[in-house]
């Protein structure tokens, strides 16, 4: 994992009245930054010479190769076509992981019948997978930085696939629970897939790629119940796990043959070895010199940081809770759709197909970000300092209320015939999906912009909240819809969720207007990626963009 030189920034001190409510920096701020940069450029020429490649030898006579020496060999220099081929495979990988979390819902009733257990006991298989997934995705992150993205993701996919086998062959329900637990624990998830985005795109250029990966995550959760309806109707419950296994093997094969290693430190090591074969005998990569080897203590610190930021950082805490609450809604719907649409006579397959409304909502939300991201890119091309991190929450100001609107609408269109047509709750569920995607995308994007080298830990808290709250939802969803109210038993639970959604979306507006003040009080947000700043000062040869110091990496 890359070592980051952590230096505290001198945050711009402004008069409170001068803080703009919009996310755009003032001309005074930009002039200040430009003058600061000019002063750096006017330093002793010897300093700039050292920065531009005249690196002193180490005491042992070895020369360390850095990314600026072989930038054209790193993921940042891949062609757009190659990047998007890789990302498309990662899209399928992420989809398969989330497919595994949700398709199990269609095995709950068959497992209950086969093993003679209650439906609530059968649901623990879904809960335990999601809770283990929440922890597991964080545990894999440091190893992908240390050992590389490719071997870690291959190992993760292999172990997930292997643990599908005991589930499919289970002689008792305990075996299913064990298999589900380890299947969730070994799922690398977004901690690695988002890390690959950081390997190939600059932090300011990552938004298109991040939006694509976020779409794969939410889409996988919806494909589960859509396919699950057919599996439950036509196949034995064991095929629920065999299909997860087949999907996983296909995905692992695609990843094996089509995705190269993208981790920069490993690619630099590879280039150093190539140069030594060509005669540069004293050139070595950072991994070969041991600079990026993590001690066990450092690994524990990296593992603990997402939890620390989740508790201590208001931005991470509230936006993660909002994102987690939204994701829990989808898993609540896995149970609520059945009693709601049974009123119109929907069978298992038709209920599964009803989840297509969520997929449509996710697609609409994904496409809605394209012009928004294009606008940001155009602004940054004219002035790199023109946008504050809060600008990435702008679109969410308009889409987040759709969650509350969608929940209230879904609640009171669940009255059934003859009062309401079945298309009405589907339309409102589509609105909920739009809000859910936008919340996930915008909160991830904002944390990346706000926390720089610590963005992996910040977004890790987001992922932790989403999977953990979704896991809990798997247990309370059905009792929630069965035991609240008498006359309006299906309407009141969703109404309660709508009320909660209203309060959870309030912090979005607070962070948009007051986010800068909160960041100035955050020790994490005030630690700059000094390597990236140095590159922006001209260490990268003309015509080439600088590689980021961290991106998603801790």
C-alpha positions as CSV (number, residue, x, y, z in Angstrom):
1,X,0.0,0.0,0.0
2,X,1.3,3.4,-0.9
3,X,2.9,5.4,1.9
4,X,1.3,8.8,2.2
5,X,3.2,11.7,3.5
6,X,0.6,13.3,5.8
7,X,0.9,17.0,6.1
8,X,-1.6,19.3,7.7
9,X,-2.9,22.0,5.4
10,X,-3.3,25.6,6.4
11,X,-7.0,25.9,5.8
12,X,-8.2,29.2,4.3
13,X,-9.6,31.4,7.1
14,X,-12.6,33.3,5.9
15,X,-15.0,35.7,7.5
16,X,-18.2,33.7,8.2
17,X,-20.2,36.1,6.1
18,X,-17.8,35.4,3.2
19,X,-18.6,31.7,3.1
20,X,-20.6,31.2,0.0
21,X,-23.8,29.1,0.2
22,X,-23.0,27.7,-3.2
23,X,-20.2,25.1,-3.7
24,X,-18.1,27.4,-5.9
25,X,-15.0,29.0,-4.5
26,X,-14.7,32.7,-4.5
27,X,-12.3,34.5,-6.8
28,X,-10.4,35.6,-3.6
29,X,-9.8,32.0,-2.6
30,X,-8.6,31.1,-6.1
31,X,-6.3,34.1,-6.2
32,X,-4.9,33.1,-2.8
33,X,-4.2,29.6,-4.1
34,X,-2.6,30.8,-7.3
35,X,-0.3,33.2,-5.5
36,X,0.6,30.4,-3.1
37,X,1.5,28.2,-6.1
38,X,3.5,31.1,-7.6
39,X,5.5,31.4,-4.4
40,X,6.3,27.7,-4.6
41,X,7.4,28.0,-8.2
42,X,9.8,30.8,-7.2
43,X,11.7,28.6,-4.8
44,X,15.4,27.7,-5.2
45,X,16.0,26.1,-8.6
46,X,17.9,23.3,-6.9
47,X,14.7,22.2,-5.2
48,X,12.8,22.0,-8.4
49,X,15.7,20.1,-10.0
50,X,15.5,17.5,-7.2
51,X,11.7,17.3,-7.7
52,X,12.0,16.8,-11.5
53,X,14.1,13.7,-11.3
54,X,17.6,14.4,-10.0
55,X,17.0,12.0,-7.1
56,X,19.9,11.4,-4.8
57,X,21.1,7.8,-4.4
58,X,20.1,5.8,-1.4
59,X,22.9,5.0,1.1
60,X,23.0,1.5,-0.5
61,X,23.4,3.0,-4.0
62,X,20.0,1.9,-5.2
63,X,17.7,4.2,-7.1
64,X,14.0,4.0,-6.4
65,X,11.7,4.1,-9.4
66,X,8.6,6.3,-8.8
67,X,5.4,6.7,-10.8
68,X,6.6,9.8,-12.6
69,X,9.5,7.8,-14.1
70,X,7.2,5.2,-15.7
71,X,3.8,6.9,-15.9
72,X,3.1,5.5,-19.3
73,X,3.2,2.0,-17.8
74,X,0.6,2.7,-15.2
75,X,-3.2,2.3,-15.3
76,X,-3.6,6.1,-15.7
77,X,-2.1,5.8,-19.2
78,X,-4.3,3.0,-20.4
79,X,-6.4,3.9,-23.4
80,X,-10.0,4.8,-22.8
81,X,-11.1,1.6,-24.6
82,X,-8.9,-0.6,-22.3
83,X,-10.1,1.2,-19.2
84,X,-13.7,0.7,-20.0
85,X,-13.2,-3.0,-21.0
86,X,-11.6,-3.6,-17.6
87,X,-14.4,-1.6,-15.9
88,X,-17.1,-3.5,-17.7
89,X,-15.7,-6.8,-16.3
90,X,-15.5,-5.2,-12.8
91,X,-19.1,-4.1,-13.3
92,X,-20.1,-7.8,-13.8
93,X,-18.0,-8.8,-10.8
94,X,-19.7,-6.3,-8.5
95,X,-23.1,-7.3,-9.9
96,X,-22.5,-10.9,-9.0
97,X,-21.5,-10.1,-5.5
98,X,-24.7,-8.1,-4.9
99,X,-26.8,-10.7,-6.7
100,X,-25.6,-13.2,-4.1
101,X,-27.0,-11.0,-1.3
102,X,-30.5,-10.7,-2.7
103,X,-31.4,-13.9,-4.6
104,X,-31.3,-15.8,-1.3
105,X,-34.7,-14.3,-0.5
106,X,-36.3,-16.7,-2.9
107,X,-34.9,-19.7,-1.1
108,X,-36.3,-18.6,2.3
109,X,-39.7,-20.4,2.0
110,X,-38.3,-23.5,0.3
111,X,-35.6,-23.9,2.9
112,X,-38.3,-23.5,5.6
113,X,-40.3,-26.3,4.1
114,X,-37.4,-28.6,3.5
115,X,-35.7,-28.3,6.9
116,X,-38.9,-27.8,8.9
117,X,-37.8,-24.4,10.4
118,X,-39.7,-21.2,10.7
119,X,-39.6,-18.5,8.0
120,X,-37.9,-16.2,10.4
121,X,-35.2,-18.7,11.1
122,X,-34.7,-19.2,7.4
123,X,-34.1,-15.5,7.0
124,X,-31.0,-15.6,9.1
125,X,-29.2,-16.9,6.0
126,X,-29.7,-13.6,4.3
127,X,-28.9,-11.6,7.4
128,X,-25.7,-13.4,8.2
129,X,-24.4,-13.0,4.6
130,X,-25.0,-9.2,4.7
131,X,-23.4,-8.7,8.1
132,X,-20.4,-10.7,7.1
133,X,-20.2,-8.9,3.8
134,X,-20.2,-5.5,5.7
135,X,-17.1,-6.6,7.6
136,X,-15.4,-8.7,4.9
137,X,-15.3,-5.9,2.3
138,X,-13.3,-3.8,4.7
139,X,-10.9,-6.7,5.6
140,X,-9.9,-7.2,1.9
141,X,-9.0,-3.6,1.2
142,X,-5.5,-3.5,2.8
143,X,-4.5,-6.7,1.1
144,X,-5.5,-5.4,-2.3
145,X,-3.1,-2.5,-1.7
146,X,-0.3,-4.7,-0.6
147,X,-0.6,-7.8,-2.8
148,X,-2.4,-6.3,-5.8
149,X,-6.0,-6.0,-7.0
150,X,-5.9,-9.0,-9.3
151,X,-4.8,-11.8,-7.0
152,X,-7.0,-10.5,-4.1
153,X,-10.1,-10.3,-6.3
154,X,-9.3,-13.8,-7.8
155,X,-8.9,-15.2,-4.3
156,X,-12.1,-13.6,-3.1
157,X,-14.1,-14.9,-6.1
158,X,-12.7,-18.4,-5.7
159,X,-13.6,-18.6,-2.0
160,X,-17.1,-17.2,-2.5
161,X,-17.7,-19.8,-5.2
162,X,-16.3,-22.6,-3.1
163,X,-18.6,-21.7,-0.2
164,X,-21.6,-22.0,-2.5
165,X,-21.0,-25.7,-2.8
166,X,-21.7,-26.7,0.8
167,X,-24.8,-24.5,0.7
168,X,-26.1,-26.3,-2.4
169,X,-25.3,-29.7,-0.9
170,X,-26.4,-28.9,2.7
171,X,-27.8,-31.8,4.7
172,X,-29.1,-29.4,7.4
173,X,-29.8,-25.6,7.8
174,X,-26.7,-25.1,9.9
175,X,-24.5,-25.9,6.9
176,X,-26.3,-23.3,4.9
177,X,-25.6,-20.7,7.6
178,X,-21.9,-21.5,7.8
179,X,-21.7,-21.3,4.0
180,X,-23.5,-18.0,3.8
181,X,-21.3,-16.5,6.6
182,X,-18.1,-17.4,4.9
183,X,-19.5,-16.5,1.5
184,X,-20.2,-13.0,2.8
185,X,-16.9,-12.7,4.6
186,X,-14.9,-13.5,1.5
187,X,-16.8,-11.1,-0.7
188,X,-14.3,-8.3,-1.5
189,X,-17.0,-5.9,-2.7
190,X,-16.5,-2.2,-3.4
191,X,-13.3,-1.8,-1.4
192,X,-11.4,-3.5,-4.2
193,X,-13.5,-2.5,-7.2
194,X,-13.5,1.2,-6.3
195,X,-9.8,0.9,-5.7
196,X,-9.3,-0.2,-9.3
197,X,-11.1,3.0,-10.4
198,X,-8.5,4.9,-8.4
199,X,-5.8,3.0,-10.2
200,X,-6.9,4.2,-13.6
201,X,-8.4,7.6,-13.2
202,X,-7.4,10.9,-11.6
203,X,-9.5,11.8,-8.5
204,X,-11.1,14.7,-10.5
205,X,-11.8,12.4,-13.5
206,X,-13.2,9.4,-11.6
207,X,-16.9,10.5,-11.5
208,X,-18.0,8.7,-14.7
209,X,-16.3,5.5,-13.5
210,X,-17.6,5.7,-10.0
211,X,-21.2,6.2,-11.2
212,X,-20.8,3.1,-13.4
213,X,-19.6,1.0,-10.5
214,X,-22.3,2.3,-8.2
215,X,-24.9,1.3,-10.8
216,X,-23.5,-2.3,-10.9
217,X,-23.9,-2.5,-7.1
218,X,-27.5,-1.4,-6.9
219,X,-28.4,-3.3,-10.1
220,X,-27.1,-6.6,-8.7
221,X,-29.4,-6.3,-5.6
222,X,-32.4,-6.0,-7.9
223,X,-31.4,-8.7,-10.4
224,X,-31.6,-11.2,-7.5
225,X,-35.3,-11.1,-6.9
226,X,-36.1,-10.8,-10.6
227,X,-34.2,-14.0,-11.4
228,X,-35.2,-15.5,-8.0
229,X,-38.8,-15.7,-8.9
230,X,-38.1,-18.0,-11.8
231,X,-35.7,-20.1,-9.7
232,X,-38.2,-20.5,-6.9
233,X,-41.0,-21.5,-9.3
234,X,-39.3,-23.9,-11.6
235,X,-36.2,-25.3,-9.7
236,X,-35.4,-26.9,-6.4
237,X,-34.0,-24.7,-3.6
238,X,-30.5,-26.1,-4.1
239,X,-30.4,-24.4,-7.6
240,X,-30.6,-21.0,-5.8
241,X,-27.0,-21.7,-4.7
242,X,-25.9,-23.6,-7.9
243,X,-26.9,-20.6,-10.0
244,X,-24.9,-18.3,-7.7
245,X,-22.0,-20.7,-8.1
246,X,-22.3,-20.8,-12.0
247,X,-22.6,-17.0,-12.1
248,X,-19.5,-16.7,-9.9
249,X,-17.4,-19.1,-12.0
250,X,-18.3,-17.2,-15.2
251,X,-17.4,-13.9,-13.6
252,X,-14.1,-15.3,-12.2
253,X,-13.2,-16.6,-15.6
254,X,-13.8,-13.3,-17.2
255,X,-11.8,-11.5,-14.6
256,X,-8.9,-14.0,-14.9
257,X,-8.5,-13.5,-18.6
258,X,-9.6,-9.9,-19.2
259,X,-8.4,-7.9,-16.3
260,X,-4.7,-7.1,-15.7
261,X,-3.1,-5.9,-12.5
262,X,-3.8,-2.2,-12.1
263,X,-2.1,-1.4,-8.7
264,X,0.5,1.3,-9.4
265,X,3.1,0.1,-6.9
266,X,3.1,-3.4,-8.4
267,X,3.4,-2.1,-11.9
268,X,6.3,0.1,-10.9
269,X,8.0,-3.0,-9.4
270,X,7.4,-4.8,-12.7
271,X,8.9,-2.0,-14.7
272,X,12.0,-1.8,-12.4
273,X,12.6,-5.5,-13.1
274,X,12.3,-5.0,-16.8
275,X,14.8,-2.1,-16.7
276,X,17.3,-4.2,-14.7
277,X,17.1,-6.9,-17.5
278,X,18.0,-4.1,-19.9
279,X,21.1,-3.1,-18.0
280,X,19.9,-0.5,-15.3
281,X,21.2,-2.7,-12.5
282,X,20.6,-0.3,-9.6
283,X,16.9,0.6,-10.3
284,X,14.3,-0.9,-8.0
285,X,10.6,-0.5,-7.4
286,X,9.1,0.6,-4.0
287,X,7.8,-2.9,-3.2
288,X,11.3,-4.4,-3.8
289,X,12.8,-1.9,-1.4
290,X,10.2,-2.6,1.2
291,X,8.8,0.9,1.3
292,X,5.2,-0.2,0.9
293,X,5.3,-3.3,3.1
294,X,2.7,-3.1,5.9
295,X,3.4,-4.3,9.4
296,X,0.6,-6.0,11.3
297,X,0.1,-2.9,13.4
298,X,-0.3,-0.8,10.2
299,X,-2.9,-3.3,8.8
300,X,-4.9,-3.1,12.1
301,X,-4.8,0.7,11.9
302,X,-6.0,0.6,8.3
303,X,-8.8,-1.8,9.2
304,X,-9.9,0.3,12.2
305,X,-9.9,3.6,10.4
306,X,-13.3,3.2,8.6
307,X,-14.9,2.5,12.0
308,X,-13.1,5.4,13.6
309,X,-14.2,7.8,10.9
310,X,-17.8,6.4,11.0
311,X,-18.0,7.3,14.7
312,X,-16.0,10.6,14.8
313,X,-16.7,12.3,11.5
314,X,-20.2,13.9,11.3
315,X,-20.1,13.9,7.5
316,X,-19.2,10.2,7.3
317,X,-21.7,9.3,10.0
318,X,-24.8,11.0,8.7
319,X,-24.3,10.4,5.1
320,X,-23.4,6.8,5.7
321,X,-26.6,6.4,7.8
322,X,-28.6,8.0,5.0
323,X,-27.0,5.7,2.4
324,X,-27.5,2.7,4.7
325,X,-31.1,3.5,5.4
326,X,-31.8,3.8,1.6
327,X,-30.2,0.4,1.0
328,X,-32.1,-1.2,3.8
329,X,-35.3,-0.1,2.1
330,X,-34.5,-2.3,-0.9
331,X,-34.1,-5.3,1.3
332,X,-37.3,-4.4,3.2
333,X,-39.0,-4.3,-0.2
334,X,-37.8,-7.9,-0.8
335,X,-40.4,-8.9,1.8
336,X,-43.0,-6.1,1.4
337,X,-43.5,-6.6,-2.4
338,X,-45.0,-10.0,-1.9
339,X,-48.0,-9.1,0.4
340,X,-48.5,-5.8,-1.5
341,X,-48.8,-7.2,-5.0
342,X,-50.5,-10.4,-3.8
343,X,-53.6,-8.1,-3.6
344,X,-53.6,-8.0,-7.4
345,X,-53.0,-11.7,-7.7
346,X,-49.3,-11.5,-8.5
347,X,-47.6,-14.9,-8.4
348,X,-43.9,-15.5,-7.4
349,X,-42.6,-14.7,-10.9
350,X,-44.7,-11.6,-11.4
351,X,-43.7,-10.3,-7.9
352,X,-40.1,-10.8,-8.9
353,X,-40.6,-8.9,-12.2
354,X,-42.2,-6.1,-10.2
355,X,-38.6,-5.3,-9.1
356,X,-37.9,-4.2,-12.6
357,X,-39.4,-0.8,-11.6
358,X,-36.4,-0.4,-9.3
359,X,-34.0,-1.3,-12.1
360,X,-35.6,1.3,-14.3
361,X,-35.3,3.9,-11.5
362,X,-31.6,3.1,-11.1
363,X,-31.0,3.4,-14.8
364,X,-32.8,6.8,-14.9
365,X,-30.7,8.0,-11.9
366,X,-27.4,6.8,-13.5
367,X,-28.1,8.6,-16.7
368,X,-29.2,11.8,-14.8
369,X,-25.7,12.1,-13.5
370,X,-24.0,12.2,-16.9
371,X,-24.8,15.9,-17.7
372,X,-24.1,16.8,-14.1
373,X,-20.6,15.2,-14.3
374,X,-20.0,16.7,-17.7
375,X,-20.7,20.2,-16.3
376,X,-18.3,19.7,-13.5
377,X,-15.6,18.5,-15.9
378,X,-16.1,21.6,-18.0
379,X,-15.8,23.9,-15.0
380,X,-12.6,22.2,-13.7
381,X,-11.0,22.4,-17.2
382,X,-11.3,26.2,-17.0
383,X,-10.3,26.5,-13.3
384,X,-9.2,23.4,-11.3
385,X,-10.0,25.2,-8.0
386,X,-13.5,26.4,-9.0
387,X,-15.5,23.6,-7.3
388,X,-15.6,22.8,-3.6
389,X,-16.4,19.2,-2.5
390,X,-20.0,20.3,-1.7
391,X,-20.7,20.8,-5.4
392,X,-20.9,17.0,-5.6
393,X,-24.1,17.1,-3.4
394,X,-25.9,19.6,-5.7
395,X,-27.9,17.1,-7.7
396,X,-28.8,15.3,-4.5
397,X,-30.6,18.4,-3.2
398,X,-33.3,17.7,-5.8
399,X,-33.3,13.9,-5.9
400,X,-33.1,13.0,-2.2
401,X,-36.8,14.2,-1.5
402,X,-37.9,11.5,-4.0
403,X,-37.2,8.9,-1.3
404,X,-39.8,10.4,1.1
405,X,-42.2,11.1,-1.7
406,X,-41.8,7.6,-3.1
407,X,-42.3,6.0,0.3
408,X,-45.5,7.9,1.1
409,X,-46.8,7.2,-2.4
410,X,-46.0,3.5,-2.2
411,X,-47.6,3.3,1.2
412,X,-51.0,4.7,0.2
413,X,-51.1,3.1,-3.3
414,X,-50.7,-0.3,-1.5
415,X,-54.5,-0.3,-0.8
416,X,-55.0,-2.8,-3.5
417,X,-57.9,-3.2,-5.9
418,X,-60.4,-1.8,-6.6
419,X,-59.0,1.5,-5.1
420,X,-55.7,1.6,-7.0
421,X,-54.1,0.0,-10.1
422,X,-51.0,-2.0,-9.5
423,X,-48.9,0.3,-11.7
424,X,-49.2,3.1,-9.1
425,X,-46.9,1.5,-6.4
426,X,-44.5,0.5,-9.1
427,X,-44.2,4.2,-10.2
428,X,-43.5,5.2,-6.6
429,X,-41.0,2.4,-6.1
430,X,-39.2,3.8,-9.2
431,X,-38.9,7.1,-7.5
432,X,-37.4,5.4,-4.4
433,X,-34.8,3.7,-6.6
434,X,-33.8,7.0,-8.2
435,X,-33.3,8.5,-4.8
436,X,-31.4,5.5,-3.5
437,X,-28.9,5.5,-6.4
438,X,-28.4,9.3,-6.2
439,X,-27.8,9.1,-2.4
440,X,-25.3,6.3,-2.8
441,X,-23.5,8.0,-5.7
442,X,-23.4,11.5,-4.3
443,X,-22.3,10.5,-0.8
444,X,-19.5,8.4,-2.2
445,X,-18.5,11.2,-4.6
446,X,-18.6,13.8,-1.8
447,X,-16.4,11.7,0.5
448,X,-13.8,11.2,-2.2
449,X,-13.6,14.9,-2.7
450,X,-13.6,15.8,1.0
451,X,-11.2,13.2,2.4
452,X,-8.6,12.7,-0.3
453,X,-6.1,10.0,0.8
454,X,-8.6,8.8,3.5
455,X,-11.5,8.5,1.1
456,X,-11.3,4.7,1.1
457,X,-11.9,4.7,4.9
458,X,-14.7,7.3,4.5
459,X,-16.5,5.3,1.8
460,X,-15.8,2.1,3.8
461,X,-18.0,3.5,6.5
462,X,-20.6,4.1,3.9
463,X,-20.4,0.5,2.7
464,X,-20.4,-0.8,6.2
465,X,-23.6,1.1,7.0
466,X,-25.4,-0.1,3.8
467,X,-24.6,-3.8,4.2
468,X,-25.1,-3.8,8.0
469,X,-28.5,-2.0,8.0
470,X,-29.6,-4.2,5.0
471,X,-28.7,-7.3,7.0
472,X,-30.8,-6.1,9.9
473,X,-33.7,-5.3,7.5
474,X,-33.8,-8.9,6.4
475,X,-34.9,-9.9,9.9
476,X,-37.4,-7.1,10.7
477,X,-39.1,-6.5,7.3
478,X,-41.8,-9.2,7.4
479,X,-42.7,-8.8,11.1
480,X,-42.7,-5.1,10.5
481,X,-45.4,-5.5,7.8
482,X,-47.4,-8.1,9.8
483,X,-47.7,-6.5,13.2
484,X,-48.2,-2.8,12.8
485,X,-51.7,-1.6,12.4
486,X,-54.9,-3.4,11.8
487,X,-56.9,-1.8,9.0
488,X,-54.0,-0.4,7.1
489,X,-51.4,-3.1,7.9
490,X,-49.4,-2.6,4.7
491,X,-49.7,1.2,4.6
492,X,-48.6,2.2,8.0
493,X,-45.1,0.5,8.0
494,X,-44.1,2.2,4.7
495,X,-45.5,5.5,6.1
496,X,-43.2,5.2,9.1
497,X,-40.3,4.6,6.7
498,X,-41.3,7.7,4.8
499,X,-41.2,9.8,8.0
500,X,-37.8,8.4,8.8
501,X,-36.6,9.2,5.3
502,X,-37.6,12.8,5.7
503,X,-35.4,13.3,8.8
504,X,-32.5,11.3,7.4
505,X,-32.3,13.6,4.3
506,X,-32.0,16.8,6.3
507,X,-28.2,16.5,6.8
508,X,-27.7,16.7,3.0
509,X,-28.8,20.3,3.0
510,X,-26.7,21.1,6.1
511,X,-23.6,19.6,4.6
512,X,-24.2,21.4,1.3
513,X,-24.3,24.8,2.9
514,X,-22.0,24.2,6.0
515,X,-19.8,21.4,4.8
516,X,-16.7,23.6,4.4
517,X,-17.0,24.6,8.1
518,X,-17.3,21.0,9.2
519,X,-14.3,20.0,7.0
520,X,-12.2,22.7,8.6
521,X,-12.8,21.0,12.0
522,X,-12.0,17.6,10.7
523,X,-8.4,16.3,11.2
524,X,-8.9,13.8,8.3
525,X,-10.3,16.3,5.9
526,X,-7.4,18.7,6.6
527,X,-4.7,16.2,5.9
528,X,-3.7,16.9,2.3
529,X,-2.3,14.4,-0.3
530,X,1.1,16.2,-0.4
531,X,2.4,13.9,-3.2
532,X,-0.5,14.9,-5.4
533,X,0.1,18.6,-4.7
534,X,3.8,18.2,-5.6
535,X,2.8,16.6,-8.9
536,X,0.5,19.4,-9.7
537,X,3.4,21.8,-9.2
538,X,5.1,20.3,-12.2
539,X,6.9,17.0,-11.5
540,X,5.1,15.3,-14.2
541,X,6.5,15.9,-17.7
542,X,4.5,18.3,-19.9
543,X,1.5,16.8,-21.7
544,X,0.9,14.2,-19.1
545,X,-1.5,14.3,-16.2
546,X,-0.3,13.5,-12.7
547,X,-1.1,10.3,-11.0
548,X,-3.0,10.8,-7.8
549,X,-1.3,10.2,-4.5
550,X,-4.1,8.1,-3.2
551,X,-7.5,8.2,-4.8
552,X,-9.4,5.5,-3.0
553,X,-6.3,4.1,-1.4
554,X,-5.7,4.6,2.3
